[in-house]
Amino acid sequence: MISFSGSHFPKDVILYAVFFYVRYAVSYRDLEEIMMERGVTVDHATLNRWVIKYSPLISSQAQCRIGE
């Protein structure tokens, strides 16, 4: 299970942003604008930190579930 403790945003917001970045290969600044259109104000640097921190964890979780 991925821990989101200590984050200032809900888990769903973080997962949505990371998924959107990885799936559609947009820039962090474009993603910042997309998130703002959806009512979430988050800086592009924060989005970068989320992708660096959570994308490997999400990937490893997915790999474990495929192997089951």
N, CA, C and O atoms as a CHARMM CRD file, in Angstrom:
* protein
*
  272
    1    1 MET  N      0.84100  -1.18200   0.00000 PROA 1      0.00000
    2    1 MET  CA     0.00000   0.00000   0.00000 PROA 1      0.00000
    3    1 MET  C      0.88900   1.24900   0.00000 PROA 1      0.00000
    4    1 MET  O      1.85900   1.33200   0.75200 PROA 1      0.00000
    5    2 ILE  N      0.54900   2.19500  -0.83700 PROA 2      0.00000
    6    2 ILE  CA     1.31200   3.42600  -0.94300 PROA 2      0.00000
    7    2 ILE  C      0.85700   4.38400   0.15100 PROA 2      0.00000
    8    2 ILE  O     -0.34100   4.59900   0.33600 PROA 2      0.00000
    9    3 SER  N      1.81200   4.95400   0.87000 PROA 3      0.00000
   10    3 SER  CA     1.49000   5.87700   1.95100 PROA 3      0.00000
   11    3 SER  C      1.48400   7.31500   1.44100 PROA 3      0.00000
   12    3 SER  O      2.44700   7.77800   0.83000 PROA 3      0.00000
   13    4 PHE  N      0.38700   8.00400   1.70300 PROA 4      0.00000
   14    4 PHE  CA     0.26900   9.40800   1.33100 PROA 4      0.00000
   15    4 PHE  C      0.29200  10.29300   2.57900 PROA 4      0.00000
   16    4 PHE  O     -0.11000  11.45600   2.52600 PROA 4      0.00000
   17    5 SER  N      0.75100   9.75600   3.67500 PROA 5      0.00000
   18    5 SER  CA     0.78000  10.52100   4.91800 PROA 5      0.00000
   19    5 SER  C      1.75900  11.68700   4.78900 PROA 5      0.00000
   20    5 SER  O      2.83100  11.55800   4.19900 PROA 5      0.00000
   21    6 GLY  N      1.37500  12.79500   5.34000 PROA 6      0.00000
   22    6 GLY  CA     2.21000  13.98600   5.28400 PROA 6      0.00000
   23    6 GLY  C      1.95800  14.85700   4.07100 PROA 6      0.00000
   24    6 GLY  O      2.47500  15.97200   3.99600 PROA 6      0.00000
   25    7 SER  N      1.17600  14.37500   3.12300 PROA 7      0.00000
   26    7 SER  CA     0.88700  15.19900   1.94700 PROA 7      0.00000
   27    7 SER  C     -0.24400  16.16400   2.27200 PROA 7      0.00000
   28    7 SER  O     -1.11800  15.86800   3.08700 PROA 7      0.00000
   29    8 HSD  N     -0.21500  17.31700   1.62500 PROA 8      0.00000
   30    8 HSD  CA    -1.21200  18.35400   1.89300 PROA 8      0.00000
   31    8 HSD  C     -2.41100  18.25100   0.96300 PROA 8      0.00000
   32    8 HSD  O     -3.36100  19.02500   1.08000 PROA 8      0.00000
   33    9 PHE  N     -2.37100  17.30400   0.04600 PROA 9      0.00000
   34    9 PHE  CA    -3.45600  17.11900  -0.90600 PROA 9      0.00000
   35    9 PHE  C     -4.04200  15.73300  -0.72600 PROA 9      0.00000
   36    9 PHE  O     -3.35900  14.81700  -0.26800 PROA 9      0.00000
   37   10 PRO  N     -5.31800  15.57700  -1.08800 PROA 10     0.00000
   38   10 PRO  CA    -5.92900  14.24100  -0.99200 PROA 10     0.00000
   39   10 PRO  C     -5.25900  13.24500  -1.94000 PROA 10     0.00000
   40   10 PRO  O     -4.70400  13.61600  -2.97500 PROA 10     0.00000
   41   11 LYS  N     -5.32800  12.00900  -1.56400 PROA 11     0.00000
   42   11 LYS  CA    -4.73400  10.92200  -2.33900 PROA 11     0.00000
   43   11 LYS  C     -5.25100  10.92100  -3.77600 PROA 11     0.00000
   44   11 LYS  O     -4.47900  10.71000  -4.71100 PROA 11     0.00000
   45   12 ASP  N     -6.54700  11.15300  -3.95800 PROA 12     0.00000
   46   12 ASP  CA    -7.13800  11.13000  -5.29300 PROA 12     0.00000
   47   12 ASP  C     -6.55300  12.19700  -6.20000 PROA 12     0.00000
   48   12 ASP  O     -6.35900  11.95900  -7.39200 PROA 12     0.00000
   49   13 VAL  N     -6.27100  13.36100  -5.65300 PROA 13     0.00000
   50   13 VAL  CA    -5.69200  14.45800  -6.44300 PROA 13     0.00000
   51   13 VAL  C     -4.29000  14.08200  -6.90000 PROA 13     0.00000
   52   13 VAL  O     -3.93300  14.29500  -8.05800 PROA 13     0.00000
   53   14 ILE  N     -3.50500  13.53000  -6.00500 PROA 14     0.00000
   54   14 ILE  CA    -2.13300  13.13400  -6.33800 PROA 14     0.00000
   55   14 ILE  C     -2.13300  12.04000  -7.40100 PROA 14     0.00000
   56   14 ILE  O     -1.39100  12.12100  -8.38000 PROA 14     0.00000
   57   15 LEU  N     -2.95600  11.02800  -7.21100 PROA 15     0.00000
   58   15 LEU  CA    -3.01700   9.93100  -8.17400 PROA 15     0.00000
   59   15 LEU  C     -3.48300  10.41400  -9.54000 PROA 15     0.00000
   60   15 LEU  O     -2.95100   9.98700 -10.56400 PROA 15     0.00000
   61   16 TYR  N     -4.47300  11.30100  -9.56300 PROA 16     0.00000
   62   16 TYR  CA    -4.96900  11.84700 -10.83100 PROA 16     0.00000
   63   16 TYR  C     -3.86200  12.59900 -11.55900 PROA 16     0.00000
   64   16 TYR  O     -3.66400  12.41200 -12.75900 PROA 16     0.00000
   65   17 ALA  N     -3.14500  13.44200 -10.83800 PROA 17     0.00000
   66   17 ALA  CA    -2.08600  14.24500 -11.45800 PROA 17     0.00000
   67   17 ALA  C     -0.95800  13.36300 -11.99500 PROA 17     0.00000
   68   17 ALA  O     -0.48200  13.57700 -13.11000 PROA 17     0.00000
   69   18 VAL  N     -0.53500  12.38700 -11.21800 PROA 18     0.00000
   70   18 VAL  CA     0.54600  11.49400 -11.66100 PROA 18     0.00000
   71   18 VAL  C      0.09200  10.67900 -12.87000 PROA 18     0.00000
   72   18 VAL  O      0.83100  10.54200 -13.84500 PROA 18     0.00000
   73   19 PHE  N     -1.11700  10.14300 -12.80500 PROA 19     0.00000
   74   19 PHE  CA    -1.64900   9.37600 -13.93100 PROA 19     0.00000
   75   19 PHE  C     -1.71000  10.23600 -15.18700 PROA 19     0.00000
   76   19 PHE  O     -1.29800   9.79900 -16.26200 PROA 19     0.00000
   77   20 PHE  N     -2.22000  11.45100 -15.05500 PROA 20     0.00000
   78   20 PHE  CA    -2.36400  12.33800 -16.20600 PROA 20     0.00000
   79   20 PHE  C     -1.00500  12.66100 -16.81500 PROA 20     0.00000
   80   20 PHE  O     -0.86500  12.66900 -18.03800 PROA 20     0.00000
   81   21 TYR  N     -0.01100  12.92400 -15.98600 PROA 21     0.00000
   82   21 TYR  CA     1.32600  13.24600 -16.47600 PROA 21     0.00000
   83   21 TYR  C      1.93700  12.06200 -17.21800 PROA 21     0.00000
   84   21 TYR  O      2.48600  12.22300 -18.30800 PROA 21     0.00000
   85   22 VAL  N      1.84200  10.89000 -16.63500 PROA 22     0.00000
   86   22 VAL  CA     2.45700   9.71200 -17.23500 PROA 22     0.00000
   87   22 VAL  C      1.70600   9.28400 -18.49600 PROA 22     0.00000
   88   22 VAL  O      2.32600   8.92100 -19.49600 PROA 22     0.00000
   89   23 ARG  N      0.39400   9.32500 -18.45000 PROA 23     0.00000
   90   23 ARG  CA    -0.42400   8.84200 -19.57600 PROA 23     0.00000
   91   23 ARG  C     -0.34500   9.76200 -20.78900 PROA 23     0.00000
   92   23 ARG  O     -0.22200   9.28300 -21.91600 PROA 23     0.00000
   93   24 TYR  N     -0.41300  11.07400 -20.57800 PROA 24     0.00000
   94   24 TYR  CA    -0.51500  12.00400 -21.69100 PROA 24     0.00000
   95   24 TYR  C      0.76800  12.78200 -21.96300 PROA 24     0.00000
   96   24 TYR  O      0.80400  13.57700 -22.90200 PROA 24     0.00000
   97   25 ALA  N      1.80000  12.58300 -21.18900 PROA 25     0.00000
   98   25 ALA  CA     3.10900  13.21200 -21.40700 PROA 25     0.00000
   99   25 ALA  C      3.00600  14.71700 -21.61800 PROA 25     0.00000
  100   25 ALA  O      3.58200  15.26200 -22.56000 PROA 25     0.00000
  101   26 VAL  N      2.27400  15.37800 -20.74100 PROA 26     0.00000
  102   26 VAL  CA     2.17700  16.83700 -20.77800 PROA 26     0.00000
  103   26 VAL  C      3.30400  17.42400 -19.93100 PROA 26     0.00000
  104   26 VAL  O      3.91300  16.72000 -19.12600 PROA 26     0.00000
  105   27 SER  N      3.57500  18.70600 -20.11400 PROA 27     0.00000
  106   27 SER  CA     4.58600  19.35800 -19.28500 PROA 27     0.00000
  107   27 SER  C      3.99600  19.61700 -17.89600 PROA 27     0.00000
  108   27 SER  O      2.77900  19.59900 -17.71000 PROA 27     0.00000
  109   28 TYR  N      4.86900  19.85500 -16.93900 PROA 28     0.00000
  110   28 TYR  CA     4.38900  20.14400 -15.58500 PROA 28     0.00000
  111   28 TYR  C      3.59900  21.44700 -15.54900 PROA 28     0.00000
  112   28 TYR  O      2.62500  21.55900 -14.80500 PROA 28     0.00000
  113   29 ARG  N      4.00200  22.41700 -16.33100 PROA 29     0.00000
  114   29 ARG  CA     3.27400  23.68800 -16.37700 PROA 29     0.00000
  115   29 ARG  C      1.90000  23.51000 -17.01700 PROA 29     0.00000
  116   29 ARG  O      0.92800  24.12600 -16.57900 PROA 29     0.00000
  117   30 ASP  N      1.81200  22.67300 -18.05000 PROA 30     0.00000
  118   30 ASP  CA     0.50400  22.37800 -18.64300 PROA 30     0.00000
  119   30 ASP  C     -0.37200  21.62200 -17.65300 PROA 30     0.00000
  120   30 ASP  O     -1.56800  21.89400 -17.54400 PROA 30     0.00000
  121   31 LEU  N      0.21300  20.68500 -16.93900 PROA 31     0.00000
  122   31 LEU  CA    -0.53600  19.93600 -15.93700 PROA 31     0.00000
  123   31 LEU  C     -1.01000  20.85400 -14.81700 PROA 31     0.00000
  124   31 LEU  O     -2.11800  20.68900 -14.30500 PROA 31     0.00000
  125   32 GLU  N     -0.18100  21.81700 -14.43800 PROA 32     0.00000
  126   32 GLU  CA    -0.57500  22.80000 -13.43100 PROA 32     0.00000
  127   32 GLU  C     -1.83700  23.53500 -13.89900 PROA 32     0.00000
  128   32 GLU  O     -2.76100  23.75100 -13.11600 PROA 32     0.00000
  129   33 GLU  N     -1.86600  23.90700 -15.15300 PROA 33     0.00000
  130   33 GLU  CA    -3.02400  24.60800 -15.72200 PROA 33     0.00000
  131   33 GLU  C     -4.25700  23.69600 -15.78400 PROA 33     0.00000
  132   33 GLU  O     -5.36900  24.13300 -15.48600 PROA 33     0.00000
  133   34 ILE  N     -4.06000  22.44100 -16.16800 PROA 34     0.00000
  134   34 ILE  CA    -5.15600  21.47200 -16.22300 PROA 34     0.00000
  135   34 ILE  C     -5.75500  21.27300 -14.83500 PROA 34     0.00000
  136   34 ILE  O     -6.97500  21.23500 -14.67400 PROA 34     0.00000
  137   35 MET  N     -4.88700  21.14800 -13.83800 PROA 35     0.00000
  138   35 MET  CA    -5.37300  20.96500 -12.47000 PROA 35     0.00000
  139   35 MET  C     -6.12600  22.20400 -11.99300 PROA 35     0.00000
  140   35 MET  O     -7.13200  22.08800 -11.29300 PROA 35     0.00000
  141   36 MET  N     -5.64100  23.39000 -12.37000 PROA 36     0.00000
  142   36 MET  CA    -6.30800  24.62600 -11.97600 PROA 36     0.00000
  143   36 MET  C     -7.70300  24.70500 -12.59500 PROA 36     0.00000
  144   36 MET  O     -8.63900  25.17900 -11.95200 PROA 36     0.00000
  145   37 GLU  N     -7.84600  24.24300 -13.84000 PROA 37     0.00000
  146   37 GLU  CA    -9.15800  24.21000 -14.49100 PROA 37     0.00000
  147   37 GLU  C    -10.11800  23.29000 -13.74600 PROA 37     0.00000
  148   37 GLU  O    -11.33500  23.46400 -13.82100 PROA 37     0.00000
  149   38 ARG  N     -9.57700  22.32200 -13.03600 PROA 38     0.00000
  150   38 ARG  CA   -10.39800  21.38700 -12.26700 PROA 38     0.00000
  151   38 ARG  C    -10.54400  21.80500 -10.81000 PROA 38     0.00000
  152   38 ARG  O    -11.06400  21.05100  -9.98700 PROA 38     0.00000
  153   39 GLY  N    -10.08000  23.01300 -10.49800 PROA 39     0.00000
  154   39 GLY  CA   -10.28000  23.56400  -9.16300 PROA 39     0.00000
  155   39 GLY  C     -9.19500  23.24700  -8.16200 PROA 39     0.00000
  156   39 GLY  O     -9.38400  23.47400  -6.96700 PROA 39     0.00000
  157   40 VAL  N     -8.06400  22.72800  -8.60700 PROA 40     0.00000
  158   40 VAL  CA    -6.96300  22.38200  -7.70400 PROA 40     0.00000
  159   40 VAL  C     -5.77200  23.28100  -8.02400 PROA 40     0.00000
  160   40 VAL  O     -5.22200  23.22300  -9.12400 PROA 40     0.00000
  161   41 THR  N     -5.38300  24.09900  -7.07400 PROA 41     0.00000
  162   41 THR  CA    -4.23000  24.97100  -7.24800 PROA 41     0.00000
  163   41 THR  C     -3.00200  24.26700  -6.68800 PROA 41     0.00000
  164   41 THR  O     -2.87300  24.06900  -5.48000 PROA 41     0.00000
  165   42 VAL  N     -2.10700  23.89600  -7.59200 PROA 42     0.00000
  166   42 VAL  CA    -0.88600  23.19600  -7.21000 PROA 42     0.00000
  167   42 VAL  C      0.23700  23.66400  -8.13500 PROA 42     0.00000
  168   42 VAL  O      0.03300  23.82900  -9.33800 PROA 42     0.00000
  169   43 ASP  N      1.40200  23.87300  -7.57500 PROA 43     0.00000
  170   43 ASP  CA     2.54900  24.37700  -8.32600 PROA 43     0.00000
  171   43 ASP  C      3.17200  23.26400  -9.17500 PROA 43     0.00000
  172   43 ASP  O      3.11400  22.08700  -8.82000 PROA 43     0.00000
  173   44 HSD  N      3.76400  23.66100 -10.29400 PROA 44     0.00000
  174   44 HSD  CA     4.38400  22.68000 -11.18000 PROA 44     0.00000
  175   44 HSD  C      5.55100  21.95100 -10.50200 PROA 44     0.00000
  176   44 HSD  O      5.81700  20.79100 -10.81600 PROA 44     0.00000
  177   45 ALA  N      6.23600  22.60900  -9.59100 PROA 45     0.00000
  178   45 ALA  CA     7.33100  21.94900  -8.86900 PROA 45     0.00000
  179   45 ALA  C      6.79500  20.84200  -7.95500 PROA 45     0.00000
  180   45 ALA  O      7.42900  19.79800  -7.79900 PROA 45     0.00000
  181   46 THR  N      5.64200  21.07400  -7.36100 PROA 46     0.00000
  182   46 THR  CA     5.00600  20.05400  -6.53100 PROA 46     0.00000
  183   46 THR  C      4.59900  18.86600  -7.38900 PROA 46     0.00000
  184   46 THR  O      4.77200  17.71500  -6.98600 PROA 46     0.00000
  185   47 LEU  N      4.05800  19.14200  -8.57200 PROA 47     0.00000
  186   47 LEU  CA     3.69200  18.06300  -9.49100 PROA 47     0.00000
  187   47 LEU  C      4.91700  17.22800  -9.85400 PROA 47     0.00000
  188   47 LEU  O      4.84000  16.00100  -9.92700 PROA 47     0.00000
  189   48 ASN  N      6.03100  17.89000 -10.07800 PROA 48     0.00000
  190   48 ASN  CA     7.28400  17.18900 -10.37500 PROA 48     0.00000
  191   48 ASN  C      7.67700  16.27200  -9.22100 PROA 48     0.00000
  192   48 ASN  O      8.05600  15.12300  -9.44600 PROA 48     0.00000
  193   49 ARG  N      7.59300  16.76300  -8.00200 PROA 49     0.00000
  194   49 ARG  CA     7.94600  15.94400  -6.83000 PROA 49     0.00000
  195   49 ARG  C      7.01200  14.74500  -6.70800 PROA 49     0.00000
  196   49 ARG  O      7.45300  13.64800  -6.36500 PROA 49     0.00000
  197   50 TRP  N      5.71700  14.94800  -6.98800 PROA 50     0.00000
  198   50 TRP  CA     4.76000  13.83900  -6.92600 PROA 50     0.00000
  199   50 TRP  C      5.11000  12.76300  -7.93900 PROA 50     0.00000
  200   50 TRP  O      5.10600  11.57600  -7.61100 PROA 50     0.00000
  201   51 VAL  N      5.41100  13.16500  -9.16500 PROA 51     0.00000
  202   51 VAL  CA     5.73100  12.18500 -10.20600 PROA 51     0.00000
  203   51 VAL  C      6.99300  11.41500  -9.83500 PROA 51     0.00000
  204   51 VAL  O      7.04100  10.19400  -9.98200 PROA 51     0.00000
  205   52 ILE  N      8.00000  12.11200  -9.36000 PROA 52     0.00000
  206   52 ILE  CA     9.25400  11.45100  -8.97700 PROA 52     0.00000
  207   52 ILE  C      9.03400  10.49600  -7.80600 PROA 52     0.00000
  208   52 ILE  O      9.60100   9.40300  -7.77900 PROA 52     0.00000
  209   53 LYS  N      8.21900  10.90200  -6.84600 PROA 53     0.00000
  210   53 LYS  CA     8.01500  10.08800  -5.65100 PROA 53     0.00000
  211   53 LYS  C      7.03600   8.93600  -5.87900 PROA 53     0.00000
  212   53 LYS  O      7.30400   7.80500  -5.47400 PROA 53     0.00000
  213   54 TYR  N      5.90500   9.21900  -6.52300 PROA 54     0.00000
  214   54 TYR  CA     4.81900   8.23700  -6.56200 PROA 54     0.00000
  215   54 TYR  C      4.77900   7.36200  -7.80700 PROA 54     0.00000
  216   54 TYR  O      4.26000   6.24800  -7.73400 PROA 54     0.00000
  217   55 SER  N      5.29600   7.80500  -8.93800 PROA 55     0.00000
  218   55 SER  CA     5.18500   6.96800 -10.14200 PROA 55     0.00000
  219   55 SER  C      5.92800   5.63400 -10.00100 PROA 55     0.00000
  220   55 SER  O      5.39400   4.61300 -10.43600 PROA 55     0.00000
  221   56 PRO  N      7.13400   5.59100  -9.41400 PROA 56     0.00000
  222   56 PRO  CA     7.76300   4.26400  -9.22700 PROA 56     0.00000
  223   56 PRO  C      6.97700   3.37200  -8.26500 PROA 56     0.00000
  224   56 PRO  O      6.91900   2.15600  -8.45100 PROA 56     0.00000
  225   57 LEU  N      6.37700   3.97000  -7.24700 PROA 57     0.00000
  226   57 LEU  CA     5.59200   3.18600  -6.29100 PROA 57     0.00000
  227   57 LEU  C      4.33500   2.61800  -6.93900 PROA 57     0.00000
  228   57 LEU  O      3.96800   1.46700  -6.70200 PROA 57     0.00000
  229   58 ILE  N      3.68000   3.43800  -7.76100 PROA 58     0.00000
  230   58 ILE  CA     2.47800   2.98800  -8.46400 PROA 58     0.00000
  231   58 ILE  C      2.84800   1.87600  -9.43800 PROA 58     0.00000
  232   58 ILE  O      2.13600   0.87800  -9.55400 PROA 58     0.00000
  233   59 SER  N      3.96300   2.05500 -10.13500 PROA 59     0.00000
  234   59 SER  CA     4.40900   1.04400 -11.08700 PROA 59     0.00000
  235   59 SER  C      4.70600  -0.28100 -10.40500 PROA 59     0.00000
  236   59 SER  O      4.31800  -1.33800 -10.90400 PROA 59     0.00000
  237   60 SER  N      5.39100  -0.23300  -9.26900 PROA 60     0.00000
  238   60 SER  CA     5.71700  -1.49100  -8.58200 PROA 60     0.00000
  239   60 SER  C      4.46400  -2.16500  -8.03500 PROA 60     0.00000
  240   60 SER  O      4.37700  -3.39300  -8.02800 PROA 60     0.00000
  241   61 GLN  N      3.48800  -1.37100  -7.57500 PROA 61     0.00000
  242   61 GLN  CA     2.22000  -1.94300  -7.12000 PROA 61     0.00000
  243   61 GLN  C      1.50400  -2.62800  -8.26900 PROA 61     0.00000
  244   61 GLN  O      0.93900  -3.70900  -8.10200 PROA 61     0.00000
  245   62 ALA  N      1.52700  -1.99500  -9.43700 PROA 62     0.00000
  246   62 ALA  CA     0.86800  -2.58500 -10.60300 PROA 62     0.00000
  247   62 ALA  C      1.56100  -3.88200 -11.01300 PROA 62     0.00000
  248   62 ALA  O      0.89100  -4.85100 -11.36900 PROA 62     0.00000
  249   63 GLN  N      2.87800  -3.91200 -10.96900 PROA 63     0.00000
  250   63 GLN  CA     3.63200  -5.11100 -11.32200 PROA 63     0.00000
  251   63 GLN  C      3.30300  -6.25600 -10.36200 PROA 63     0.00000
  252   63 GLN  O      3.17400  -7.40600 -10.78200 PROA 63     0.00000
  253   64 CYS  N      3.16900  -5.94000  -9.08200 PROA 64     0.00000
  254   64 CYS  CA     2.82900  -6.97500  -8.10600 PROA 64     0.00000
  255   64 CYS  C      1.44700  -7.55500  -8.36400 PROA 64     0.00000
  256   64 CYS  O      1.23200  -8.75800  -8.21700 PROA 64     0.00000
  257   65 ARG  N      0.51700  -6.70100  -8.74600 PROA 65     0.00000
  258   65 ARG  CA    -0.85800  -7.15900  -8.99400 PROA 65     0.00000
  259   65 ARG  C     -0.94300  -7.96500 -10.27200 PROA 65     0.00000
  260   65 ARG  O     -1.77200  -8.86900 -10.37200 PROA 65     0.00000
  261   66 ILE  N     -0.11000  -7.66200 -11.24800 PROA 66     0.00000
  262   66 ILE  CA    -0.11500  -8.43800 -12.49000 PROA 66     0.00000
  263   66 ILE  C      0.41000  -9.83700 -12.22100 PROA 66     0.00000
  264   66 ILE  O     -0.06700 -10.80800 -12.81000 PROA 66     0.00000
  265   67 GLY  N      1.40100  -9.94500 -11.32300 PROA 67     0.00000
  266   67 GLY  CA     1.99900 -11.23800 -11.00900 PROA 67     0.00000
  267   67 GLY  C      1.10800 -12.15100 -10.17500 PROA 67     0.00000
  268   67 GLY  O      1.40400 -13.33900 -10.04000 PROA 67     0.00000
  269   68 GLU  N      0.04700 -11.63300  -9.62500 PROA 68     0.00000
  270   68 GLU  CA    -0.83100 -12.45700  -8.78100 PROA 68     0.00000
  271   68 GLU  C     -1.66800 -13.41500  -9.56700 PROA 68     0.00000
  272   68 GLU  O     -2.45100 -14.16900  -8.98900 PROA 68     0.00000
